[in-house]
Amino acid sequence: MSSQNTPSSSLKDRDSPRENAPSLDDRVRSLKIAKEDRLDSQRPTSKFPWLVSIVLAVVCSWLAYRDDRLMSSIGFERSAIDSTVEAVKPATPVVSSSKPEKGSKSVESTSSSAQLTTDKSASDKPANPIALESRGYVIAKHQVLVSPQVSGRIMSLNIEEGRRVVEGEVLAEIERTEYQADTEQMRGVLMRNKAELSELQTGARPQEIAGATADLQEQEEVVSQLESQFKRLKEALKTNSVSMTEFEQAQSSFFSTRKRIEKLRQSLDMMKEGPRKERIAMAEAAVIQAEANLAKSQWRLDNCTLRAPISGTILKKNAEKGNLVNPVAFSGSTSVCDIADLSDLEIDLTIQERDISKVFVNQQCEVRSEAFPKRVYKGTVSRLMPIADRAKGAVPVRVAVRVPEEEQGMYLKPEMSAIVVFFSAPPQ
């Protein structure tokens, strides 16, 4: 019995491990990946790449926005840039060395004609590339400080900021009572001096000469009587028939009358000859001096009316009606008002020394204010200053700008900042 049971038990023991081993289905299920495990494997293990991507996107957006703003401030549209790029391209036609295929002949001829048309249009518009761009400030080329030339109280004032005036227009009136009196006084002195000069130049009248001649003849007749009396008394004195006193009186009358006759004769000769040249010269000098004093007084009187020295726009008002003005107190640094011609402006720039070689006199420019970037004005380099700025390492440059009459003081105002674009010289 034992011998028969032994083989069966061994077979049973041999089959028991197979029964305990996992089946094929269990093994396949064990190889499958769970859904949660797949989702976890697909998720990124870190958020760092996402953060880097977001930062790069923000930076690129900001750079693009800044470029668009810069292009809008300069005023160049993308179409203008493209046209400029096309214009500066060399007009060199493309020549194919190989034979065109049979089906591509019409396409190549069409592209060649289009290229020639583009080159022709580009050659019609000469290239004028940008050489430099700089920022400066608007200044008035002709700005005048209107100051009074006489002292006094302002009686009337016709000054208002922004008002346009023409040359010679009345701006203010200063009290003129004192200057009017001085002018009248000097005019009277001049009239007197002129009368004295005219009297000397004309000489004595005929009536005066006739009167002097009559006086001379009268004295000659008297002296003849006195001479006869003197001789008679002299003879009588020898016989002691007259006294010595009577003789001396007759003698004195005779000799004094004869001297008077000589004096009258010389006066008549001088009257006929006229006054001395020296006296005429002195009278002429007095007239000149009176004329100068009258001109000075008249100049002061005229300057009581303050007029516009140039045509332009009033920039500043520095006085009011009733103020006392004194030209000595102003000393050229202060004024009643400031006037400038806003049609003739300049842009004051400082170009760095490394870029000054790109700027030359009569160079064409475009000027626009930062406040109104769409308003473009043509400009020309008027001059390069002869002295550089050592502290800034730059050279001052002035660009002249002409503004239309209807736009004066609107888009380009003094002390405004402006962008100036310098163009290279067109190709020769």
C-alpha positions in Angstrom: 0.0 0.0 0.0 2.8 2.3 0.8 4.5 1.6 -2.4 1.4 2.5 -4.4 0.7 5.7 -2.5 4.1 7.0 -2.8 4.1 7.8 -6.6 0.7 9.6 -6.4 1.8 11.7 -3.5 4.9 12.7 -5.5 2.8 13.8 -8.5 0.5 15.7 -6.2 3.4 17.5 -4.7 4.7 18.3 -8.2 1.4 19.8 -9.3 0.9 22.0 -6.2 3.3 24.7 -7.2 1.7 25.1 -10.6 -1.6 25.5 -8.9 -0.2 28.3 -6.6 1.6 30.1 -9.6 -0.3 33.3 -11.0 -2.3 32.7 -14.1 -1.6 34.4 -17.4 -4.4 36.9 -17.0 -3.0 38.0 -13.7 0.4 38.5 -15.2 -1.0 40.6 -18.1 -3.0 42.8 -15.6 0.2 43.3 -13.6 1.9 44.7 -16.7 -0.8 47.3 -17.3 -0.1 50.9 -16.1 -2.7 52.5 -13.9 -4.5 55.6 -15.2 -3.3 57.7 -12.2 0.2 56.6 -12.9 -0.1 57.7 -16.6 -1.4 61.2 -15.6 1.3 61.6 -13.0 4.0 60.7 -15.6 2.6 63.2 -18.0 2.6 66.0 -15.5 5.9 68.1 -15.4 8.0 67.5 -12.4 8.8 71.3 -12.1 7.1 74.7 -12.9 10.4 76.4 -13.8 10.1 76.1 -17.6 6.6 77.7 -17.5 7.9 80.6 -15.5 10.8 81.2 -17.9 8.4 81.1 -20.9 6.1 83.7 -19.3 9.0 86.0 -18.5 10.4 85.8 -22.1 6.9 86.5 -23.5 6.6 89.6 -21.3 10.1 90.9 -22.3 9.4 90.4 -26.0 6.1 92.2 -25.7 7.7 95.1 -23.9 10.5 95.4 -26.5 8.0 95.4 -29.3 6.0 98.1 -27.6 9.1 100.2 -27.1 10.1 99.9 -30.7 6.6 100.9 -31.9 6.7 103.9 -29.6 10.2 104.9 -30.8 9.1 104.6 -34.4 6.0 106.7 -33.8 8.0 109.5 -32.0 10.5 109.7 -34.8 7.6 109.7 -37.3 8.8 107.1 -39.7 6.1 104.7 -40.8 7.0 101.1 -41.7 6.0 101.8 -45.3 8.4 104.7 -45.5 11.2 102.5 -44.2 10.4 99.8 -46.7 10.3 102.3 -49.5 13.7 103.7 -48.4 15.2 100.2 -48.2 13.9 99.4 -51.7 15.2 102.7 -52.9 18.8 102.1 -51.7 18.9 98.5 -53.2 21.2 98.4 -56.2 19.4 98.1 -59.5 21.2 95.0 -60.7 19.1 92.6 -62.8 19.4 88.9 -62.1 20.7 87.0 -65.1 20.3 83.2 -65.1 23.2 81.2 -66.6 21.2 78.0 -67.1 18.5 77.4 -69.6 15.0 78.0 -68.3 12.7 75.0 -68.3 10.0 74.8 -70.8 7.2 75.3 -68.3 8.9 78.2 -66.3 9.6 80.5 -69.2 6.6 82.8 -68.8 7.1 82.9 -65.0 10.7 84.0 -65.3 10.0 86.7 -67.9 7.2 88.1 -65.7 9.4 88.2 -62.6 12.2 89.9 -64.6 9.9 92.6 -65.9 8.6 93.2 -62.4 12.1 93.5 -61.1 13.0 96.0 -63.8 9.9 98.0 -62.9 10.9 98.1 -59.2 14.4 99.1 -60.0 13.2 101.9 -62.3 10.8 103.2 -59.6 13.6 103.0 -57.1 16.0 105.0 -59.3 13.3 107.7 -59.7 13.5 108.3 -56.0 17.1 109.1 -54.9 18.1 107.7 -51.6 18.6 110.1 -48.7 19.5 107.9 -45.7 19.5 109.1 -42.1 23.0 110.1 -40.9 22.2 111.1 -37.3 19.4 111.9 -34.9 19.7 114.2 -32.0 17.6 116.1 -29.4 17.8 119.8 -28.9 15.8 122.9 -27.9 14.0 125.5 -29.9 15.3 129.1 -29.6 14.3 132.3 -31.4 16.9 133.5 -33.9 15.9 137.1 -33.3 14.7 137.9 -29.8 14.6 141.5 -28.6 14.4 142.8 -25.0 12.2 146.0 -25.4 13.5 148.5 -22.8 12.7 152.2 -22.5 15.4 154.7 -23.3 14.0 157.5 -21.0 12.8 157.3 -17.4 9.3 158.2 -16.3 5.9 156.7 -15.4 4.1 154.4 -17.9 0.8 156.2 -18.8 -0.5 153.6 -21.2 0.4 150.0 -22.0 -0.5 147.9 -25.1 1.3 144.6 -24.3 -0.2 141.1 -24.0 1.6 137.8 -24.2 1.1 136.0 -27.5 0.0 139.0 -29.4 1.6 139.6 -32.7 2.9 143.1 -33.5 4.4 144.8 -36.5 7.5 146.9 -36.6 6.8 150.5 -35.3 3.6 149.6 -33.5 3.1 151.5 -30.2 3.6 149.4 -27.2 3.6 151.9 -24.3 3.5 155.7 -23.6 5.7 157.3 -20.9 4.9 160.7 -19.3 6.3 163.4 -21.5 5.6 166.8 -19.7 9.2 167.4 -18.7 10.6 166.3 -22.1 8.1 168.5 -23.9 9.2 171.6 -21.9 12.9 170.9 -22.5 12.3 170.5 -26.2 10.5 173.9 -26.4 13.3 175.6 -24.5 16.0 174.2 -26.8 13.9 175.3 -29.8 13.9 178.9 -28.5 17.6 178.9 -27.9 18.2 177.7 -31.5 16.0 180.4 -32.9 17.9 183.1 -31.1 21.3 181.8 -32.2 20.1 181.5 -35.8 18.9 185.2 -35.7 22.2 186.4 -34.4 24.1 184.5 -37.1 21.8 185.9 -39.8 22.4 189.4 -38.5 26.2 189.0 -38.6 26.1 187.4 -42.1 23.8 190.1 -43.5 25.8 193.1 -42.2 24.6 196.7 -41.6 21.5 198.0 -43.3 21.8 200.9 -45.8 19.9 203.1 -43.4 22.5 202.5 -40.7 25.3 203.3 -43.1 23.6 206.5 -44.1 23.1 207.6 -40.5 26.7 207.0 -39.7 27.7 209.0 -42.7 25.5 211.9 -41.6 27.0 211.9 -38.1 30.5 212.0 -39.7 29.6 214.9 -41.9 28.0 216.8 -39.0 31.1 216.4 -36.9 33.3 217.6 -39.8 31.3 220.8 -40.0 31.6 221.3 -36.3 35.3 220.8 -36.3 35.7 223.4 -39.0 34.0 226.0 -36.8 36.0 224.9 -33.8 39.2 225.1 -35.8 38.4 228.7 -36.8 37.5 229.7 -33.2 40.7 228.0 -32.0 42.9 230.0 -34.4 41.1 233.3 -33.6 41.6 232.9 -29.9 45.2 231.9 -30.4 45.9 235.2 -32.2 44.0 237.1 -29.5 46.0 235.4 -26.8 49.1 237.0 -28.2 47.6 240.5 -27.5 46.2 239.4 -24.2 42.7 240.2 -25.4 41.3 236.8 -24.2 42.0 234.8 -21.1 43.9 231.6 -21.0 40.8 229.6 -19.9 38.9 230.5 -23.0 41.8 229.6 -25.2 42.2 226.2 -23.5 38.5 225.4 -23.8 38.5 226.2 -27.5 41.6 224.1 -28.0 40.1 221.1 -26.2 36.9 221.2 -28.1 38.7 221.4 -31.4 41.0 218.4 -30.8 38.3 216.2 -29.2 36.0 216.8 -32.1 38.7 215.9 -34.5 39.3 212.6 -32.6 35.5 211.9 -32.7 35.5 212.4 -36.5 38.3 209.9 -36.8 36.4 207.4 -34.7 33.2 207.9 -36.7 35.1 207.4 -40.0 36.6 204.1 -38.8 33.2 202.9 -37.6 31.7 203.7 -40.9 34.4 201.8 -42.7 33.8 198.7 -40.4 30.1 198.9 -41.0 30.6 198.9 -44.7 33.1 196.0 -44.5 30.9 193.9 -42.3 31.5 191.9 -39.1 34.6 189.9 -38.4 34.9 186.3 -39.6 35.6 185.1 -36.1 32.3 186.5 -34.8 30.5 184.7 -37.6 32.2 181.4 -36.7 31.2 181.8 -33.1 27.6 182.4 -34.1 27.7 179.3 -36.3 29.1 177.2 -33.5 26.3 178.4 -31.2 23.7 177.4 -33.7 25.2 173.9 -34.0 25.2 173.5 -30.3 21.6 174.6 -30.0 20.6 172.2 -32.8 22.3 169.3 -31.0 20.6 170.2 -27.7 17.3 170.4 -29.6 17.9 167.0 -31.3 18.6 165.4 -27.9 15.5 166.9 -26.4 13.4 165.8 -29.3 14.9 162.3 -29.1 13.9 162.0 -25.5 10.5 163.3 -26.3 10.0 160.8 -29.1 11.2 157.9 -26.9 8.4 158.6 -24.5 6.5 156.5 -27.1 7.8 152.9 -26.9 7.5 151.1 -30.3 8.1 147.6 -31.4 11.6 147.3 -32.9 10.8 144.3 -35.0 7.7 142.4 -36.2 7.1 139.4 -34.1 5.2 137.9 -31.1 5.3 139.2 -27.6 6.8 136.4 -25.4 6.8 138.1 -21.9 5.3 141.1 -20.2 7.5 142.6 -17.5 5.7 145.9 -16.6 2.3 147.3 -15.8 0.6 150.7 -16.3 1.7 153.2 -13.7 5.1 151.6 -13.1 8.2 153.9 -13.0 10.8 152.9 -15.5 14.4 153.8 -15.5 16.8 152.7 -18.3 19.8 152.9 -15.9 18.1 150.3 -13.6 17.3 147.9 -16.4 21.0 147.7 -17.5 20.0 145.6 -20.6 19.1 142.6 -18.5 15.4 143.4 -17.9 12.8 144.8 -20.2 9.2 146.0 -20.5 8.5 143.0 -22.8 10.3 140.4 -24.9 9.6 140.1 -28.7 10.7 137.4 -31.0 10.1 136.5 -34.6 8.7 133.0 -34.3 8.8 132.4 -38.1 12.6 132.3 -38.0 13.7 129.7 -35.4 16.7 127.7 -34.6 17.3 124.4 -32.9 20.2 124.4 -30.4 21.9 121.0 -30.3 25.0 119.6 -28.8 26.5 116.9 -31.0 29.0 114.5 -29.5 32.5 114.7 -30.9 32.3 111.1 -32.2 29.3 112.1 -34.4 30.3 115.6 -35.5 31.8 114.3 -38.7 28.3 113.4 -39.8 27.1 117.0 -39.6 28.0 119.8 -42.1 26.7 123.3 -43.0 23.6 123.4 -45.3 22.8 119.8 -44.4 19.1 118.9 -44.9 17.2 118.0 -41.7 13.7 117.2 -40.5 12.5 118.8 -37.2 9.6 117.8 -35.1 8.7 118.7 -31.5 8.2 116.0 -29.0 4.9 117.5 -28.1 3.6 117.3 -31.7 5.6 114.5 -33.4 3.3 114.5 -36.5 4.2 118.1 -37.4 7.4 117.9 -39.5 9.4 121.0 -40.6 12.3 121.2 -43.0 15.5 122.5 -41.5 19.0 123.3 -42.6 22.2 123.3 -40.6 23.1 127.0 -40.4 26.4 126.8 -38.5 28.7 124.8 -36.3 29.9 126.7 -33.3 33.7 127.4 -33.4 34.2 126.3 -29.7 33.5 122.8 -28.4 32.1 122.1 -24.9 34.9 120.4 -23.0 32.7 119.2 -20.2 30.2 117.5 -22.4 32.7 116.4 -25.1 30.3 117.9 -27.7 30.1 120.7 -30.3 27.1 123.1 -30.3 25.2 123.1 -33.6 22.4 125.3 -34.8 19.7 124.2 -37.3 17.6 126.9 -38.9 13.9 126.3 -39.3 11.3 128.4 -41.2 7.8 128.2 -39.9 4.7 129.2 -42.0 3.0 132.4 -40.9 -0.2 130.6 -39.9 1.7 128.2 -37.6 3.8 130.7 -35.7 3.9 129.9 -32.0 1.7 126.9 -32.4 3.8 123.7 -32.7 7.3 125.1 -32.3 7.7 127.3 -29.2 11.0 128.7 -27.8 12.5 126.4 -25.1 10.6 123.4 -26.4 12.5 120.2 -26.9 12.7 118.9 -30.5 14.0 115.9 -32.4 16.3 116.7 -35.4 17.0 114.0 -38.0 20.1 114.7 -40.1 20.1 113.3 -43.6 23.2 112.2 -45.5 24.2 114.0 -48.7 22.3 112.6 -51.7 24.3 110.4 -54.1 26.1 112.4 -56.8 
